Amino acid sequence: MSEGPVRLEAGDAPIDDIIDHLHAGTRVIIERDLLGSVHEVTLRFDGDIYYCDTPTTLHRHGTVEEMRECLANERYGSE
């Protein structure tokens, strides 16, 4: 596990790189401009479930495919 989270701006890193960080036990913090202010989304993986912790909701994904779809749909990562 790394010493701290990886911080990225939305869309700057490939989805595969984000998934690799999560599988290595590293939390990924995505900074995203939303309605004129910057919000942080924390991504993590506990070995079974992928989590997307947004300012308003905690999303859970049961498979890597679901997580990839979320990262693409929300534009947290690039294709």
C-alpha positions in Angstrom: 0.0 0.0 0.0 1.3 3.5 -0.8 1.9 6.2 1.8 -0.9 8.4 0.7 -3.6 8.9 -1.9 -2.9 9.7 -5.5 -4.5 13.1 -6.5 -5.6 13.6 -10.1 -7.8 16.0 -12.0 -10.8 14.4 -13.7 -10.0 13.0 -17.1 -6.2 13.3 -16.7 -5.3 9.7 -16.2 -6.3 6.6 -18.2 -8.9 4.4 -16.6 -6.5 1.5 -16.5 -4.0 3.5 -14.4 -6.7 4.4 -11.9 -7.8 0.8 -11.6 -4.1 -0.2 -11.1 -3.8 2.2 -8.2 -7.0 0.9 -6.6 -5.8 -2.7 -7.0 -2.5 -1.8 -5.4 -4.4 -0.5 -2.3 -4.0 3.2 -3.1 -6.9 5.6 -2.8 -7.4 7.9 -5.7 -8.7 11.4 -5.2 -10.2 12.9 -8.3 -10.6 16.7 -8.3 -13.5 17.9 -10.5 -14.9 21.3 -11.3 -18.7 21.2 -10.7 -20.9 24.2 -11.0 -17.9 26.6 -10.5 -16.3 25.0 -7.5 -13.9 22.1 -7.1 -15.2 18.9 -5.6 -13.2 15.8 -4.6 -14.3 12.3 -5.3 -12.4 9.5 -3.4 -12.1 6.2 -5.1 -11.0 3.0 -3.2 -11.2 -0.7 -3.4 -11.4 -3.0 -0.4 -10.6 -6.2 -2.2 -14.3 -7.0 -2.9 -16.1 -3.7 -3.6 -15.1 -0.6 -5.4 -16.2 2.7 -3.8 -16.8 6.2 -5.3 -17.3 8.6 -2.4 -18.7 11.8 -3.9 -19.7 14.9 -1.9 -23.3 13.7 -1.9 -23.3 9.9 -2.3 -21.3 6.8 -1.7 -21.5 4.6 -4.9 -20.6 0.9 -4.7 -19.5 -1.3 -7.6 -19.2 -5.0 -7.4 -17.0 -5.7 -10.4 -14.1 -4.0 -12.2 -16.3 -3.7 -15.3 -18.9 -1.7 -13.3 -16.1 0.5 -11.9 -14.7 1.1 -15.4 -18.1 2.1 -16.6 -18.5 4.6 -13.7 -15.0 6.1 -14.4 -15.9 6.5 -18.1 -19.5 7.8 -17.5 -18.4 10.3 -14.9 -15.3 11.2 -16.9 -13.0 10.6 -13.9 -10.6 8.8 -16.2 -9.7 8.9 -19.9 -10.2 6.0 -22.3 
